[in-house]
Each structure stands twice: as structure tokens, then as C-alpha cells.
Amino acid sequence: MTVWPPNLSRLDPGWRDLVQTFLSSEQGQALSTRLAQAIQADAVVYPPDPFRALALTPLHDVRVVILGQDPYHGPGQAEGLSFSVPEGVRIPPSLRNIFKELQASLGRPPSNHGSLHSWAKQGVLLLNTCLTVEQGQPASHARWGWEGLTDALVAAVAQGQQPVVFMLWGAHAQAKKGLIQASAGSDRHLVLEANHPSPLSAMRPPAPFLGCGHFAEANDFLRRHARKTIAW
């Protein structure tokens, strides 16, 4: 369950300054008030640490950004990393499709757990567009104000001088494309788009997720730009 207000001391300065600026803004204060009131009213809010992705992947280390929507809303699932669940928790359908795509495009054997912690430690920013959710109520904290912060985080990555791969799966993620284009030269980063990996859309035209080849494309791009590839 989410603890609020958060401890920001473990974030690297690049992220910490952005988060502190947001939380002190009118939009950030309104979000903080709403979250604190929900928690005081005994709402169960996930994940325990909304800023875990930022703690595990410093701004200067980001090589790939994978954008999700909002955290998983079931007990024990959300761990502050988009699409990831802790070891020992049943792998959700969208993540199973991600693993299927990895196996098809890179020959990676299926994982026996759903934690993507190792990706985050390699520079894969696993960021949801909304960072909290109430138990059993998907998208319950959408439009509470988180989008203002995640816009700023995506823009900060795009403004960096190092080339980065942005994987935009589904409409929520693709809505951030304009931020990337506005913040960087059109040829500095690689933007990959496909449907969301959910079983409802993973095979739907015109841009099915299964068969998209994004993981192989990402490593090819990083290699061409002399950046370390990801051990997916």
C-alpha cells in the first residue's frame, strides 16, 4: 500500500529536482492532498513506492523507456515498474505477451517470474503514465494529476543528449509521442509504436504487438550508437 508523502532522498538529483518541482506546484499539491485523503479514508492504494522506477533507473542511465498505463490493481501485483510484478506473483496476460515477443524475436526462453527489476537496473525506465491506483479499480487515479509529472519525466529523457529508445505500446503511451518530438531532434531517438500487449489488442491490426520486433530493433539502435545493449 502506498506511503504518502514519499521519501525522495533515494532518487538521483536529475529525477528528484523534477519530482520536487512538480509536488510543489498547484497540480502536485492537489494530487498530494487527494492521495493523502484517500489513504486516510482507508483506501488501499498501490504500489507501495510510486517512484520505484526512478529510484532504480537514474536519469543519466536511461537507454530505453517503456511506458505503461497505470499500476496493476490487484493485491501484491504492483511494484512501481510498468508491466512488472514481484517474483512469486502470477504473470499477468500482458506480460506473458511481452515474454512471447521476446522469445519470438530474440530467442529468449520464457521467464518463470514476472519481475523486470533486472531491466530497470540496466537503464530501462519502466514508467506508467499514472503512478498510483486504488485496489480493484483500474484507472481510478487517472486525471488526478500524475500525467503532468510523467509528461515532465518523458520530456527530460528526450531532452538528454544520449540517444534513447522509446517503446510506445497503446494509445496512452503514444499520447506522449509529441513530447518526445518537441524535446529533441527528430533523428536523435528511436520511437517504436505498436498496440498494447494486452490480449485484447496484441494481435489487432494495423500495428499488432506480437511480431513487432521492438526488442531486437532497440538493441540494434543502441549498438549503432555505441550504447550498451539490454540483456532482455
ROSE-4610 file (N, C-alpha, C; in Angstrom, 1 decimal, always signed):
// ROSE-4610
residu = [M/M/M/T/T/T/V/V/V/W/W/W/P/P/P/P/P/P/N/N/N/L/L/L/S/S/S/R/R/R/L/L/L/D/D/D/P/P/P/G/G/G/W/W/W/R/R/R/D/D/D/L/L/L/V/V/V/Q/Q/Q/T/T/T/F/F/F/L/L/L/S/S/S/S/S/S/E/E/E/Q/Q/Q/G/G/G/Q/Q/Q/A/A/A/L/L/L/S/S/S/T/T/T/R/R/R/L/L/L/A/A/A/Q/Q/Q/A/A/A/I/I/I/Q/Q/Q/A/A/A/D/D/D/A/A/A/V/V/V/V/V/V/Y/Y/Y/P/P/P/P/P/P/D/D/D/P/P/P/F/F/F/R/R/R/A/A/A/L/L/L/A/A/A/L/L/L/T/T/T/P/P/P/L/L/L/H/H/H/D/D/D/V/V/V/R/R/R/V/V/V/V/V/V/I/I/I/L/L/L/G/G/G/Q/Q/Q/D/D/D/P/P/P/Y/Y/Y/H/H/H/G/G/G/P/P/P/G/G/G/Q/Q/Q/A/A/A/E/E/E/G/G/G/L/L/L/S/S/S/F/F/F/S/S/S/V/V/V/P/P/P/E/E/E/G/G/G/V/V/V/R/R/R/I/I/I/P/P/P/P/P/P/S/S/S/L/L/L/R/R/R/N/N/N/I/I/I/F/F/F/K/K/K/E/E/E/L/L/L/Q/Q/Q/A/A/A/S/S/S/L/L/L/G/G/G/R/R/R/P/P/P/P/P/P/S/S/S/N/N/N/H/H/H/G/G/G/S/S/S/L/L/L/H/H/H/S/S/S/W/W/W/A/A/A/K/K/K/Q/Q/Q/G/G/G/V/V/V/L/L/L/L/L/L/L/L/L/N/N/N/T/T/T/C/C/C/L/L/L/T/T/T/V/V/V/E/E/E/Q/Q/Q/G/G/G/Q/Q/Q/P/P/P/A/A/A/S/S/S/H/H/H/A/A/A/R/R/R/W/W/W/G/G/G/W/W/W/E/E/E/G/G/G/L/L/L/T/T/T/D/D/D/A/A/A/L/L/L/V/V/V/A/A/A/A/A/A/V/V/V/A/A/A/Q/Q/Q/G/G/G/Q/Q/Q/Q/Q/Q/P/P/P/V/V/V/V/V/V/F/F/F/M/M/M/L/L/L/W/W/W/G/G/G/A/A/A/H/H/H/A/A/A/Q/Q/Q/A/A/A/K/K/K/K/K/K/G/G/G/L/L/L/I/I/I/Q/Q/Q/A/A/A/S/S/S/A/A/A/G/G/G/S/S/S/D/D/D/R/R/R/H/H/H/L/L/L/V/V/V/L/L/L/E/E/E/A/A/A/N/N/N/H/H/H/P/P/P/S/S/S/P/P/P/L/L/L/S/S/S/A/A/A/M/M/M/R/R/R/P/P/P/P/P/P/A/A/A/P/P/P/F/F/F/L/L/L/G/G/G/C/C/C/G/G/G/H/H/H/F/F/F/A/A/A/E/E/E/A/A/A/N/N/N/D/D/D/F/F/F/L/L/L/R/R/R/R/R/R/H/H/H/A/A/A/R/R/R/K/K/K/T/T/T/I/I/I/A/A/A/W/W/W]
num = [1/1/1/2/2/2/3/3/3/4/4/4/5/5/5/6/6/6/7/7/7/8/8/8/9/9/9/10/10/10/11/11/11/12/12/12/13/13/13/14/14/14/15/15/15/16/16/16/17/17/17/18/18/18/19/19/19/20/20/20/21/21/21/22/22/22/23/23/23/24/24/24/25/25/25/26/26/26/27/27/27/28/28/28/29/29/29/30/30/30/31/31/31/32/32/32/33/33/33/34/34/34/35/35/35/36/36/36/37/37/37/38/38/38/39/39/39/40/40/40/41/41/41/42/42/42/43/43/43/44/44/44/45/45/45/46/46/46/47/47/47/48/48/48/49/49/49/50/50/50/51/51/51/52/52/52/53/53/53/54/54/54/55/55/55/56/56/56/57/57/57/58/58/58/59/59/59/60/60/60/61/61/61/62/62/62/63/63/63/64/64/64/65/65/65/66/66/66/67/67/67/68/68/68/69/69/69/70/70/70/71/71/71/72/72/72/73/73/73/74/74/74/75/75/75/76/76/76/77/77/77/78/78/78/79/79/79/80/80/80/81/81/81/82/82/82/83/83/83/84/84/84/85/85/85/86/86/86/87/87/87/88/88/88/89/89/89/90/90/90/91/91/91/92/92/92/93/93/93/94/94/94/95/95/95/96/96/96/97/97/97/98/98/98/99/99/99/100/100/100/101/101/101/102/102/102/103/103/103/104/104/104/105/105/105/106/106/106/107/107/107/108/108/108/109/109/109/110/110/110/111/111/111/112/112/112/113/113/113/114/114/114/115/115/115/116/116/116/117/117/117/118/118/118/119/119/119/120/120/120/121/121/121/122/122/122/123/123/123/124/124/124/125/125/125/126/126/126/127/127/127/128/128/128/129/129/129/130/130/130/131/131/131/132/132/132/133/133/133/134/134/134/135/135/135/136/136/136/137/137/137/138/138/138/139/139/139/140/140/140/141/141/141/142/142/142/143/143/143/144/144/144/145/145/145/146/146/146/147/147/147/148/148/148/149/149/149/150/150/150/151/151/151/152/152/152/153/153/153/154/154/154/155/155/155/156/156/156/157/157/157/158/158/158/159/159/159/160/160/160/161/161/161/162/162/162/163/163/163/164/164/164/165/165/165/166/166/166/167/167/167/168/168/168/169/169/169/170/170/170/171/171/171/172/172/172/173/173/173/174/174/174/175/175/175/176/176/176/177/177/177/178/178/178/179/179/179/180/180/180/181/181/181/182/182/182/183/183/183/184/184/184/185/185/185/186/186/186/187/187/187/188/188/188/189/189/189/190/190/190/191/191/191/192/192/192/193/193/193/194/194/194/195/195/195/196/196/196/197/197/197/198/198/198/199/199/199/200/200/200/201/201/201/202/202/202/203/203/203/204/204/204/205/205/205/206/206/206/207/207/207/208/208/208/209/209/209/210/210/210/211/211/211/212/212/212/213/213/213/214/214/214/215/215/215/216/216/216/217/217/217/218/218/218/219/219/219/220/220/220/221/221/221/222/222/222/223/223/223/224/224/224/225/225/225/226/226/226/227/227/227/228/228/228/229/229/229/230/230/230/231/231/231/232/232/232]
x = [+0.8/+0.0/+0.9/+0.5/+1.3/+1.5/+2.7/+3.0/+3.1/+2.4/+2.4/+2.5/+3.3/+4.2/+5.4/+6.0/+7.1/+8.4/+9.4/+10.8/+11.5/+12.0/+12.6/+14.1/+14.7/+16.1/+16.9/+16.2/+17.0/+17.0/+16.3/+16.3/+17.5/+18.0/+19.2/+18.7/+19.7/+19.3/+18.5/+18.8/+18.0/+16.5/+16.2/+14.7/+14.2/+15.0/+14.5/+14.1/+14.9/+14.5/+13.2/+13.0/+11.8/+10.6/+10.7/+9.6/+9.3/+10.3/+10.1/+9.4/+9.8/+9.2/+7.7/+7.4/+6.0/+5.2/+5.7/+4.9/+4.7/+5.5/+5.3/+4.4/+4.1/+3.2/+1.8/+0.9/-0.5/-1.1/-0.7/-1.2/-0.7/+0.6/+1.2/+0.6/+0.4/-0.2/-1.7/-2.4/-3.8/-3.7/-2.8/-2.6/-2.2/-1.3/-0.9/-2.0/-2.8/-4.0/-4.9/-5.2/-6.2/-5.7/-4.4/-3.8/-3.9/-3.4/-3.4/-4.8/-5.8/-7.2/-7.7/-7.3/-7.8/-7.1/-5.9/-5.2/-5.7/-6.0/-6.6/-8.0/-8.7/-10.0/-9.9/-8.7/-8.5/-8.7/-8.5/-8.4/-7.1/-7.1/-5.9/-5.4/-4.2/-3.6/-2.3/-2.1/-0.9/-0.1/+1.2/+2.1/+2.6/+3.4/+3.9/+4.8/+5.6/+6.5/+6.3/+5.5/+5.2/+6.4/+7.5/+8.7/+9.8/+9.4/+10.5/+11.2/+10.5/+11.2/+12.3/+12.0/+13.0/+14.2/+13.9/+15.0/+15.9/+15.4/+16.2/+16.9/+16.4/+16.9/+17.2/+18.4/+18.7/+18.6/+18.3/+18.0/+19.2/+20.4/+21.6/+21.9/+21.2/+21.4/+20.4/+19.3/+18.2/+18.6/+18.4/+18.7/+17.4/+16.4/+15.1/+14.0/+12.9/+11.7/+10.6/+10.0/+8.8/+7.6/+6.6/+5.5/+4.3/+3.8/+2.6/+1.5/+0.3/-0.8/-0.8/-1.4/-1.4/-1.0/-0.7/-0.2/-1.3/-0.8/-1.8/-2.6/-3.9/-4.8/-5.1/-4.4/-4.7/-3.7/-4.0/-3.1/-1.8/-0.7/+0.6/+1.2/+0.5/+0.9/+1.9/+1.4/+2.1/+3.4/+4.5/+5.8/+6.5/+5.7/+6.3/+7.0/+6.9/+7.6/+6.6/+6.4/+5.4/+5.5/+4.4/+4.3/+4.9/+5.6/+6.4/+5.6/+5.7/+5.2/+6.3/+6.2/+7.2/+7.3/+8.5/+8.7/+7.7/+7.2/+6.2/+4.8/+4.5/+3.2/+2.9/+1.7/+1.3/+1.6/+2.2/+2.5/+1.2/+0.9/-0.3/-0.3/-1.4/-1.5/-0.7/-0.7/+0.1/+1.6/+2.1/+3.5/+3.8/+2.9/+3.1/+3.3/+2.5/+2.7/+4.0/+4.5/+5.8/+6.9/+6.8/+7.7/+7.6/+6.4/+6.2/+7.0/+6.8/+7.5/+9.0/+9.5/+11.0/+11.5/+10.7/+11.1/+11.1/+10.1/+10.0/+11.0/+11.4/+12.3/+13.8/+14.0/+15.4/+15.7/+14.8/+15.0/+15.2/+14.7/+14.8/+13.9/+14.4/+13.4/+12.4/+11.2/+10.2/+10.7/+10.4/+10.7/+9.8/+10.3/+9.5/+9.0/+9.2/+8.7/+8.5/+7.7/+7.3/+8.1/+9.1/+9.9/+10.8/+10.7/+11.5/+12.6/+12.9/+13.8/+15.2/+15.6/+16.9/+16.9/+15.8/+15.7/+16.0/+15.3/+15.4/+16.8/+17.5/+18.9/+19.9/+19.4/+20.2/+19.9/+19.0/+18.7/+17.4/+16.5/+15.2/+14.2/+13.7/+12.8/+11.4/+10.9/+9.6/+8.6/+8.1/+7.3/+5.8/+4.9/+3.5/+3.1/+2.1/+1.7/+1.0/+0.4/-0.3/+0.4/+0.8/+1.7/+1.0/-0.3/-1.0/-2.3/-2.9/-4.3/-4.9/-6.2/-6.9/-7.2/-7.1/-7.3/-8.7/-8.6/-9.8/-10.4/-9.8/-10.4/-9.4/-9.2/-8.3/-8.6/-7.5/-7.6/-8.3/-8.3/-9.1/-8.3/-7.0/-6.3/-5.9/-6.4/-6.2/-6.8/-6.1/-6.5/-6.5/-5.8/-5.6/-4.4/-3.6/-2.5/-1.2/-1.1/+0.1/+0.6/-0.3/+0.1/+1.0/+0.8/+1.7/+3.1/+3.3/+4.7/+5.3/+4.5/+5.1/+5.4/+4.6/+5.0/+6.4/+6.6/+7.9/+9.0/+8.8/+9.8/+10.2/+9.2/+9.4/+10.2/+9.8/+10.4/+11.9/+12.1/+13.5/+14.4/+13.9/+14.7/+14.9/+13.9/+14.0/+15.0/+15.1/+16.0/+17.4/+17.7/+19.1/+19.8/+21.2/+22.0/+22.2/+22.0/+22.2/+21.0/+21.2/+20.1/+19.4/+18.1/+17.2/+16.2/+15.8/+14.7/+13.4/+12.3/+11.0/+10.1/+9.6/+8.6/+7.2/+6.4/+5.1/+4.1/+3.5/+2.6/+1.2/+0.3/-1.1/-1.3/-2.5/-2.9/-2.4/-2.4/-1.9/-0.4/+0.4/+1.8/+2.0/+1.3/+1.5/+1.1/+0.3/-0.1/+1.1/+2.2/+3.4/+4.4/+4.1/+5.0/+5.3/+4.3/+4.6/+5.6/+5.6/+6.6/+8.0/+8.2/+9.5/+9.9/+9.0/+9.4/+9.7/+8.9/+9.1/+10.4/+10.9/+12.1/+13.4/+13.4/+14.7/+14.6/+15.8/+15.9/+15.2/+14.6/+13.8/+14.6/+15.9/+16.7/+17.5/+17.4/+18.3/+17.8/+16.5/+15.9/+15.2/+15.0/+14.2/+12.8/+11.7/+10.4/+9.7/+9.4/+8.7/+7.3/+6.3/+4.9/+4.3/+3.4/+2.6/+1.4/+0.5/-0.6/-0.2/-1.0/-0.7/-0.6/+0.3/+0.4/-0.7/-1.8/-2.9/-3.5/-4.0/-4.6/-5.7/-6.4/-7.4/-6.9/-5.6/-5.1/-3.8/-3.2/-1.8/-1.7/-2.8/-2.7/-3.6/-4.1/-5.0/-4.3/-4.7/-4.1/-4.5/-3.8/-2.7/-1.3/-1.1/+0.2/+0.2/+0.0/+0.0/+1.3/+1.1/+2.3/+3.1/+2.4/+3.1/+3.6/+4.9/+5.6/+6.2/+6.1/+6.6/+8.1/+8.8/+10.3/+11.0/+10.3/+10.8/+12.1/+12.2/+13.4/+14.6/+14.5/+15.7/+16.0/+15.0/+15.3/+15.9/+15.5/+16.1/+17.6/+18.0/+19.4/+20.2/+19.6/+20.3/+20.6/+19.6/+19.8/+20.9/+20.8/+21.8/+23.2/+23.3/+24.6/+25.2/+24.3/+24.7/+25.2/+24.7/+25.0/+26.0/+26.7/+27.7/+27.2/+26.0/+25.5/+25.3/+25.5/+25.4/+24.0/+23.9/+22.6/+22.0/+20.7/+20.0/+19.9/+20.2/+20.1/+18.7/+17.8/+16.3/+16.0]
y = [-1.2/+0.0/+1.2/+2.2/+3.5/+4.2/+4.7/+5.6/+7.0/+7.9/+9.3/+10.3/+11.3/+11.7/+10.8/+10.8/+9.9/+10.4/+9.5/+9.8/+9.9/+11.1/+11.3/+11.2/+11.0/+11.1/+10.1/+8.9/+7.9/+8.1/+9.2/+9.5/+10.2/+10.0/+10.8/+12.2/+13.2/+14.6/+14.9/+14.3/+14.6/+14.4/+13.2/+13.0/+13.7/+13.8/+14.4/+15.8/+16.6/+18.0/+18.1/+17.3/+17.3/+16.9/+15.9/+15.5/+16.5/+17.1/+18.1/+19.3/+19.7/+20.9/+20.6/+19.4/+19.0/+19.0/+18.4/+18.3/+19.6/+20.6/+21.9/+22.8/+22.3/+23.1/+22.9/+23.7/+23.7/+22.3/+21.8/+20.5/+19.4/+19.5/+18.5/+18.5/+19.7/+19.8/+19.3/+19.5/+19.0/+17.4/+16.9/+15.4/+14.9/+15.5/+15.1/+15.1/+16.2/+16.3/+15.1/+14.9/+13.8/+12.5/+12.2/+10.9/+10.7/+11.8/+11.7/+11.5/+12.1/+11.9/+10.5/+10.0/+8.6/+7.6/+7.8/+6.9/+7.0/+8.2/+8.4/+7.8/+7.7/+7.1/+5.6/+5.1/+3.6/+3.0/+3.8/+3.3/+2.5/+1.4/+0.6/+1.1/+1.7/+2.3/+1.6/+1.3/+0.6/+1.6/+1.4/+0.4/+1.0/+0.3/+0.8/+2.0/+2.0/+3.0/+3.5/+4.6/+5.1/+5.5/+5.8/+6.3/+5.3/+4.0/+3.0/+3.0/+3.2/+3.2/+4.3/+5.4/+6.5/+6.2/+5.4/+5.0/+4.0/+3.1/+2.1/+2.5/+3.5/+3.9/+5.4/+5.8/+7.2/+7.9/+9.1/+9.8/+9.7/+9.8/+9.8/+8.4/+7.3/+6.0/+5.4/+6.2/+5.7/+5.5/+4.2/+3.9/+3.5/+3.0/+2.6/+3.1/+3.5/+3.9/+3.0/+2.3/+1.5/+2.1/+2.7/+3.3/+2.4/+2.3/+1.6/+2.6/+2.1/+3.0/+3.3/+2.4/+2.7/+1.4/+1.4/+0.2/-0.9/-2.2/-3.3/-3.0/-3.4/-3.0/-4.2/-5.3/-6.5/-6.6/-7.2/-7.3/-8.0/-7.4/-8.0/-7.8/-7.2/-7.2/-6.0/-4.8/-3.6/-3.4/-3.1/-2.9/-1.7/-0.7/+0.5/+0.5/-0.6/-0.7/-1.1/-0.4/-0.8/-2.2/-2.9/-4.3/-5.4/-5.0/-5.9/-6.3/-7.5/-8.0/-8.7/-8.7/-9.3/-10.8/-11.4/-12.8/-13.5/-14.6/-15.4/-15.0/-13.9/-13.5/-14.0/-14.4/-14.9/-13.9/-14.3/-13.4/-12.9/-11.6/-11.1/-11.4/-11.4/-11.7/-10.7/-9.4/-8.5/-8.8/-9.2/-9.5/-10.8/-11.8/-13.0/-12.8/-11.8/-11.5/-10.8/-10.0/-9.4/-10.5/-11.5/-12.6/-13.4/-13.6/-14.3/-13.5/-12.2/-11.4/-11.5/-11.5/-11.7/-13.0/-14.0/-15.4/-15.4/-14.8/-14.9/-14.1/-12.9/-12.0/-12.2/-12.7/-12.8/-14.2/-15.1/-16.5/-16.6/-15.6/-15.6/-16.6/-17.5/-18.5/-17.9/-18.4/-17.8/-17.7/-16.6/-16.4/-17.1/-17.6/-18.3/-17.3/-16.0/-15.0/-13.7/-12.8/-11.6/-10.3/-10.4/-9.2/-8.7/-7.4/-6.8/-5.9/-6.2/-5.4/-5.4/-6.5/-6.5/-5.6/-5.4/-4.4/-3.0/-2.7/-1.3/-1.0/-2.0/-1.8/-1.6/-2.0/-1.8/-0.5/+0.3/+1.5/+1.5/+0.6/+0.6/+1.2/+2.4/+3.2/+2.6/+1.9/+1.2/+2.1/+3.1/+4.2/+4.0/+4.1/+4.2/+5.6/+5.9/+7.3/+7.9/+7.0/+7.3/+6.4/+7.0/+6.2/+5.5/+5.7/+5.0/+4.6/+3.7/+3.2/+2.6/+2.6/+2.0/+0.6/-0.2/-1.7/-2.0/-2.8/-3.3/-2.3/-1.1/+0.0/+0.5/-0.2/+0.2/+1.7/+2.4/+3.8/+4.7/+4.3/+5.1/+6.4/+6.5/+7.8/+8.5/+8.0/+8.8/+10.2/+11.1/+12.6/+13.2/+12.5/+13.1/+14.1/+14.1/+15.0/+14.3/+13.0/+12.2/+12.5/+12.7/+12.9/+14.1/+15.1/+16.3/+15.9/+15.1/+14.7/+13.7/+12.8/+11.8/+12.5/+13.5/+14.3/+14.9/+15.5/+16.1/+15.1/+13.9/+12.9/+12.5/+12.2/+11.8/+12.9/+14.2/+15.3/+15.4/+15.2/+15.2/+14.2/+13.0/+12.0/+12.4/+12.9/+13.3/+14.4/+15.3/+16.5/+16.1/+14.9/+14.5/+14.3/+14.4/+14.3/+12.9/+11.9/+10.5/+9.9/+9.1/+8.5/+7.5/+7.5/+6.6/+6.0/+4.8/+4.1/+4.3/+4.8/+4.9/+3.9/+3.0/+2.0/+2.4/+2.8/+3.3/+2.3/+1.6/+0.5/+0.9/+1.1/+1.5/+3.0/+3.4/+4.9/+5.7/+5.2/+6.0/+6.4/+5.4/+5.6/+6.5/+6.3/+7.0/+8.5/+8.8/+10.2/+11.0/+10.4/+11.1/+11.4/+10.9/+11.0/+12.4/+13.3/+14.7/+15.3/+14.9/+15.4/+15.0/+13.8/+13.4/+14.2/+14.3/+15.1/+16.5/+17.1/+18.6/+18.8/+17.8/+18.0/+17.6/+17.0/+16.5/+16.6/+16.5/+16.4/+15.2/+15.2/+14.1/+12.8/+12.9/+11.7/+11.3/+11.9/+11.5/+10.3/+10.1/+8.9/+8.0/+6.8/+5.9/+5.7/+6.0/+5.8/+4.7/+3.6/+2.4/+2.4/+2.1/+2.1/+0.8/+0.3/-0.9/-0.8/-1.7/-1.9/-2.3/-2.1/-2.6/-4.1/-4.7/-6.1/-6.9/-6.2/-6.9/-7.9/-9.0/-10.0/-9.4/-8.3/-7.7/-7.0/-6.6/-5.8/-6.3/-7.3/-7.6/-8.1/-8.7/-9.2/-8.4/-7.2/-6.5/-5.6/-5.5/-4.6/-3.1/-2.1/-2.2/-2.4/-2.3/-2.4/-3.4/-4.7/-5.7/-5.8/-6.0/-6.0/-7.3/-8.4/-9.7/-9.7/-9.8/-9.7/-8.3/-7.4/-6.0/-5.9/-6.9/-6.9/-5.7/-5.1/-3.9/-4.2/-5.4/-5.6/-5.8/-6.4/-6.6/-5.2/-4.4/-3.1/-2.2/-2.3/-1.4/-1.7/-3.0/-3.3/-3.0/-3.1/-2.7/-1.2/-0.4/+1.0/+1.4/+0.8/+1.1/+0.7/-0.4/-0.9/+0.1/+0.6/+1.5/+2.9/+3.2/+4.5/+4.3/+3.2/+2.9/+2.9/+2.5/+2.4/+0.9/+0.6/-0.8/-1.3/-2.6/-3.2/-3.7/-4.1/-4.6/-6.1/-6.8/-8.2/-8.5/-8.5/-8.7/-10.0]
z = [+0.0/+0.0/+0.0/-0.7/-0.9/+0.4/+0.6/+1.7/+1.2/+1.8/+1.3/+2.5/+2.5/+1.4/+1.2/+0.0/-0.3/+0.2/+0.4/+0.7/-0.7/-1.0/-2.3/-2.2/-1.0/-0.9/-1.7/-2.0/-2.8/-4.3/-4.7/-6.2/-6.5/-7.7/-8.2/-8.4/-8.4/-8.4/-9.7/-10.8/-12.0/-11.9/-11.3/-11.1/-9.9/-8.8/-7.6/-7.8/-8.5/-8.8/-9.5/-10.5/-11.3/-10.4/-9.6/-8.8/-7.7/-7.1/-6.1/-6.7/-7.9/-8.6/-8.8/-9.3/-9.6/-8.3/-7.2/-6.0/-5.3/-5.6/-5.0/-5.9/-7.1/-8.0/-7.5/-8.1/-7.7/-8.1/-9.3/-9.7/-8.7/-8.4/-7.5/-6.1/-5.6/-4.2/-4.2/-5.3/-5.4/-5.4/-6.2/-6.2/-4.8/-4.1/-2.8/-1.8/-1.9/-1.0/-1.2/-2.5/-2.8/-2.4/-2.6/-2.3/-0.7/+0.0/+1.4/+2.0/+1.4/+1.9/+1.6/+0.5/+0.1/+1.1/+1.4/+2.3/+3.7/+4.2/+5.5/+5.6/+4.5/+4.4/+4.3/+4.4/+4.4/+3.0/+1.9/+0.6/+0.5/-0.2/-0.4/-1.8/-1.7/-2.9/-3.2/-4.5/-5.0/-5.9/-6.1/-5.4/-4.1/-3.3/-2.1/-2.4/-3.4/-3.8/-5.2/-5.4/-6.7/-7.5/-6.9/-7.6/-7.7/-7.6/-7.7/-9.0/-10.1/-11.4/-11.4/-10.8/-10.8/-9.9/-8.8/-7.9/-8.5/-9.3/-9.9/-11.2/-11.9/-13.2/-13.2/-12.8/-12.8/-14.2/-14.2/-15.5/-16.4/-16.0/-16.9/-17.4/-16.8/-17.2/-18.2/-18.5/-19.3/-20.7/-21.2/-22.6/-23.3/-22.6/-23.2/-22.2/-22.8/-22.0/-22.5/-21.5/-21.8/-21.0/-21.7/-21.0/-20.8/-19.6/-19.3/-19.0/-18.6/-18.3/-16.8/-16.0/-14.6/-13.9/-12.6/-12.0/-11.9/-11.7/-11.5/-10.3/-10.3/-9.2/-8.3/-8.4/-7.6/-6.4/-5.3/-4.2/-4.6/-4.2/-4.4/-5.8/-6.7/-8.1/-8.4/-8.1/-8.5/-7.7/-8.4/-7.7/-8.2/-8.8/-9.2/-10.5/-11.3/-12.6/-13.6/-14.7/-15.7/-16.1/-16.2/-16.6/-15.7/-14.7/-13.8/-12.6/-12.2/-10.9/-10.1/-8.8/-8.0/-8.3/-8.0/-8.2/-7.3/-7.8/-7.0/-7.3/-8.0/-8.3/-9.8/-10.0/-11.3/-12.4/-13.5/-14.6/-15.3/-15.3/-16.0/-17.5/-18.1/-19.6/-20.4/-20.2/-21.0/-20.9/-19.7/-19.6/-20.2/-20.2/-20.9/-22.4/-23.0/-24.4/-24.6/-23.7/-23.8/-23.9/-23.0/-23.0/-24.3/-24.8/-26.1/-27.2/-27.2/-28.3/-28.1/-26.9/-26.6/-27.2/-26.9/-27.4/-28.9/-29.5/-31.0/-31.7/-31.1/-31.8/-31.4/-30.2/-29.8/-29.3/-29.3/-28.8/-27.3/-26.6/-25.2/-24.6/-23.8/-23.2/-22.3/-22.2/-21.3/-19.8/-19.2/-17.8/-16.9/-15.8/-14.8/-13.7/-13.9/-13.0/-13.8/-13.1/-13.9/-13.4/-12.7/-12.2/-13.3/-13.6/-14.6/-14.0/-12.7/-11.9/-12.7/-13.3/-14.0/-15.2/-15.8/-16.9/-16.4/-15.3/-14.7/-14.3/-13.8/-13.4/-14.6/-15.8/-17.0/-17.7/-17.2/-17.9/-18.6/-18.4/-19.0/-18.0/-18.3/-17.5/-17.7/-16.7/-16.7/-16.1/-16.8/-16.3/-16.7/-15.7/-16.0/-16.2/-17.0/-17.2/-16.0/-15.2/-13.9/-12.8/-11.7/-10.8/-9.6/-9.4/-8.4/-8.9/-8.1/-8.4/-7.1/-7.1/-5.9/-6.2/-5.1/-5.3/-6.0/-7.0/-7.7/-8.6/-8.8/-9.6/-10.6/-11.8/-12.8/-13.2/-13.5/-13.9/-12.9/-11.7/-10.7/-10.3/-10.6/-10.3/-11.6/-12.7/-14.0/-13.8/-14.4/-14.4/-12.9/-12.0/-10.7/-10.7/-11.8/-11.9/-12.2/-12.1/-12.3/-13.8/-14.7/-16.1/-16.3/-15.4/-15.5/-15.2/-14.2/-13.8/-14.8/-15.3/-16.2/-17.6/-17.9/-19.1/-18.9/-17.7/-17.5/-17.5/-17.0/-16.9/-18.3/-19.1/-20.5/-21.3/-21.1/-21.8/-21.3/-20.0/-19.5/-20.2/-20.4/-21.1/-22.5/-23.2/-24.6/-24.8/-23.8/-23.9/-23.7/-23.2/-22.9/-24.3/-24.2/-25.4/-25.9/-25.0/-25.4/-26.2/-27.2/-27.9/-27.1/-27.1/-26.3/-27.2/-26.8/-27.5/-26.7/-27.3/-26.6/-27.2/-26.4/-26.8/-26.4/-27.3/-27.1/-27.5/-26.5/-26.8/-26.4/-27.3/-27.0/-26.9/-26.9/-27.1/-25.9/-24.7/-23.5/-23.7/-24.1/-24.3/-25.5/-26.6/-27.8/-27.7/-26.7/-26.5/-26.1/-25.6/-25.2/-26.4/-27.5/-28.7/-29.0/-28.9/-29.2/-28.3/-27.0/-26.0/-26.5/-27.0/-27.5/-28.7/-29.6/-30.8/-30.6/-29.6/-29.3/-28.5/-27.8/-26.9/-27.5/-28.7/-29.3/-30.8/-31.3/-32.8/-33.3/-34.4/-34.9/-35.1/-35.3/-35.5/-34.4/-33.2/-32.1/-31.4/-31.3/-30.6/-31.5/-31.1/-31.8/-31.1/-31.8/-31.3/-32.0/-31.2/-31.7/-31.2/-32.1/-31.7/-32.1/-31.3/-31.5/-30.6/-30.9/-30.0/-28.6/-27.6/-26.2/-26.2/-25.4/-25.4/-24.7/-24.3/-23.7/-24.8/-24.3/-25.2/-26.1/-25.6/-26.4/-27.6/-27.6/-28.8/-29.3/-28.7/-29.1/-30.5/-31.1/-32.5/-33.4/-33.0/-33.8/-34.8/-36.0/-37.0/-36.6/-37.1/-38.1/-37.5/-36.2/-35.6/-34.4/-34.7/-33.7/-32.8/-31.6/-30.7/-31.0/-31.0/-31.3/-32.7/-32.9/-34.1/-34.4/-33.5/-33.7/-33.8/-33.2/-33.2/-32.5/-31.5/-30.9/-30.1/-29.4/-28.6/-29.4/-30.6/-31.4/-32.0/-32.5/-33.0/-32.0/-30.7/-29.7/-29.5/-29.5/-29.3/-30.5/-31.7/-32.9/-32.9/-32.5/-32.4/-31.4/-30.2/-29.2/-29.6/-30.3/-30.8/-31.8/-32.7/-33.8/-33.2/-32.0/-31.3/-30.2/-30.2/-29.2/-27.8/-27.6/-26.3/-25.9/-24.7/-24.2/-24.5/-25.0/-25.3/-24.0/-24.1/-23.0/-23.0/-21.9/-21.8/-21.3/-22.3/-22.0/-21.3]
